[in-house]
Amino acid sequence: MGNGTGRMASVLRGACMVGTMVLLAACTRHGHEGYARYRTNCGICHHGGEGMKGEIPPVSGRVDKIASTPGGKQYLMHVLLNGLNGPLQIDGVRYNFSMPPFRAHLSDEEIASILTYLATRGDTRPAPVFRAADVAAERAHPMTTTMVAEERRRLDAIHPLP
């Protein structure tokens, strides 16, 4: 009985190691794709994620916190799909900007990978993950930039957004 239990434990450890390696490879691949998509579509304005004080809001260290609630996660998908116009205030700094919608330029998978990548740049563990199917569901309901800004104000009143 002890010998069979030892073999079973070895098999289970091996299976867990293989599963972990596959998961890490997938996360690394998606993280790399998310970074590449962020860099080519968002990085020019948001720079390294730090933004430009008073002009372009930072995204590093914020997306994970905003995405920690279902409403916040939905809001972030709305921002990328529909765009957002300022003004808004973040950490006492006022921003007045205009972010274009990416609805026509990026696929659901691309938007999900960008948001997932940005979520990994914060301290929340595990980092929130965005799925293409969730983005597709939000894409089905277009919004104006004014509607997205109002959604932010509503969320901010319930739980202050970073």
Contacts in CASP RR format, 6 or more apart in sequence:
PFRMAT RR
TARGET T0000
AUTHOR 0000-0000-0000
METHOD contacts of the structure
MODEL  1
MGNGTGRMASVLRGACMVGTMVLLAACTRHGHEGYARYRTNCGICHHGGE
GMKGEIPPVSGRVDKIASTPGGKQYLMHVLLNGLNGPLQIDGVRYNFSMP
PFRAHLSDEEIASILTYLATRGDTRPAPVFRAADVAAERAHPMTTTMVAE
ERRRLDAIHPLP
30 113 0 8 1.000
30 116 0 8 1.000
30 117 0 8 1.000
31 113 0 8 1.000
31 116 0 8 1.000
31 117 0 8 1.000
31 120 0 8 1.000
33 113 0 8 1.000
33 117 0 8 1.000
34 110 0 8 1.000
34 113 0 8 1.000
34 114 0 8 1.000
34 116 0 8 1.000
34 117 0 8 1.000
35 117 0 8 1.000
37 106 0 8 1.000
37 110 0 8 1.000
37 113 0 8 1.000
37 114 0 8 1.000
37 117 0 8 1.000
38 114 0 8 1.000
38 117 0 8 1.000
38 118 0 8 1.000
41 102 0 8 1.000
41 105 0 8 1.000
41 106 0 8 1.000
41 110 0 8 1.000
41 114 0 8 1.000
42 59 0 8 1.000
42 114 0 8 1.000
43 49 0 8 1.000
45 51 0 8 1.000
45 56 0 8 1.000
45 99 0 8 1.000
46 56 0 8 1.000
46 57 0 8 1.000
46 58 0 8 1.000
46 59 0 8 1.000
47 56 0 8 1.000
48 60 0 8 1.000
49 58 0 8 1.000
49 59 0 8 1.000
49 60 0 8 1.000
49 121 0 8 1.000
50 58 0 8 1.000
50 60 0 8 1.000
51 57 0 8 1.000
51 58 0 8 1.000
51 59 0 8 1.000
53 93 0 8 1.000
54 93 0 8 1.000
54 94 0 8 1.000
54 95 0 8 1.000
54 96 0 8 1.000
55 95 0 8 1.000
55 96 0 8 1.000
55 97 0 8 1.000
56 95 0 8 1.000
56 97 0 8 1.000
57 88 0 8 1.000
57 90 0 8 1.000
57 95 0 8 1.000
57 97 0 8 1.000
58 90 0 8 1.000
59 118 0 8 1.000
59 121 0 8 1.000
60 118 0 8 1.000
60 121 0 8 1.000
60 122 0 8 1.000
61 121 0 8 1.000
61 122 0 8 1.000
61 123 0 8 1.000
61 162 0 8 1.000
62 90 0 8 1.000
62 122 0 8 1.000
62 161 0 8 1.000
62 162 0 8 1.000
63 76 0 8 1.000
63 115 0 8 1.000
63 118 0 8 1.000
63 119 0 8 1.000
63 121 0 8 1.000
63 122 0 8 1.000
63 128 0 8 1.000
64 118 0 8 1.000
64 119 0 8 1.000
64 120 0 8 1.000
64 121 0 8 1.000
64 122 0 8 1.000
64 123 0 8 1.000
64 124 0 8 1.000
64 127 0 8 1.000
64 128 0 8 1.000
65 122 0 8 1.000
65 124 0 8 1.000
65 161 0 8 1.000
65 162 0 8 1.000
66 72 0 8 1.000
66 73 0 8 1.000
66 75 0 8 1.000
66 76 0 8 1.000
66 161 0 8 1.000
66 162 0 8 1.000
67 73 0 8 1.000
67 76 0 8 1.000
67 115 0 8 1.000
67 119 0 8 1.000
67 124 0 8 1.000
67 128 0 8 1.000
67 130 0 8 1.000
68 124 0 8 1.000
68 128 0 8 1.000
69 159 0 8 1.000
71 155 0 8 1.000
72 155 0 8 1.000
72 161 0 8 1.000
73 128 0 8 1.000
73 130 0 8 1.000
73 134 0 8 1.000
74 138 0 8 1.000
75 148 0 8 1.000
75 151 0 8 1.000
75 152 0 8 1.000
75 155 0 8 1.000
76 115 0 8 1.000
76 130 0 8 1.000
77 111 0 8 1.000
77 115 0 8 1.000
77 130 0 8 1.000
77 134 0 8 1.000
77 135 0 8 1.000
77 138 0 8 1.000
78 138 0 8 1.000
78 143 0 8 1.000
78 148 0 8 1.000
78 151 0 8 1.000
79 99 0 8 1.000
79 148 0 8 1.000
80 101 0 8 1.000
80 102 0 8 1.000
80 106 0 8 1.000
80 111 0 8 1.000
80 114 0 8 1.000
80 115 0 8 1.000
81 101 0 8 1.000
81 102 0 8 1.000
81 103 0 8 1.000
81 111 0 8 1.000
81 135 0 8 1.000
81 138 0 8 1.000
81 139 0 8 1.000
81 142 0 8 1.000
81 143 0 8 1.000
82 101 0 8 1.000
82 103 0 8 1.000
82 142 0 8 1.000
82 143 0 8 1.000
82 144 0 8 1.000
82 145 0 8 1.000
82 147 0 8 1.000
82 148 0 8 1.000
83 99 0 8 1.000
83 100 0 8 1.000
83 101 0 8 1.000
83 102 0 8 1.000
83 145 0 8 1.000
83 148 0 8 1.000
84 98 0 8 1.000
84 99 0 8 1.000
84 145 0 8 1.000
84 148 0 8 1.000
84 149 0 8 1.000
84 152 0 8 1.000
85 97 0 8 1.000
85 98 0 8 1.000
85 99 0 8 1.000
85 145 0 8 1.000
85 146 0 8 1.000
85 149 0 8 1.000
86 95 0 8 1.000
86 96 0 8 1.000
86 97 0 8 1.000
86 98 0 8 1.000
86 149 0 8 1.000
87 94 0 8 1.000
87 95 0 8 1.000
87 96 0 8 1.000
88 94 0 8 1.000
88 95 0 8 1.000
88 149 0 8 1.000
88 152 0 8 1.000
89 95 0 8 1.000
90 161 0 8 1.000
90 162 0 8 1.000
91 162 0 8 1.000
98 145 0 8 1.000
99 145 0 8 1.000
101 145 0 8 1.000
102 111 0 8 1.000
103 139 0 8 1.000
103 142 0 8 1.000
106 114 0 8 1.000
107 132 0 8 1.000
108 132 0 8 1.000
108 133 0 8 1.000
108 135 0 8 1.000
108 136 0 8 1.000
108 139 0 8 1.000
109 132 0 8 1.000
109 135 0 8 1.000
111 130 0 8 1.000
111 132 0 8 1.000
111 135 0 8 1.000
112 130 0 8 1.000
112 131 0 8 1.000
112 132 0 8 1.000
112 134 0 8 1.000
112 135 0 8 1.000
113 130 0 8 1.000
115 130 0 8 1.000
116 127 0 8 1.000
116 128 0 8 1.000
116 129 0 8 1.000
116 130 0 8 1.000
119 127 0 8 1.000
119 128 0 8 1.000
119 129 0 8 1.000
119 130 0 8 1.000
120 127 0 8 1.000
143 151 0 8 1.000
152 161 0 8 1.000
155 161 0 8 1.000
END
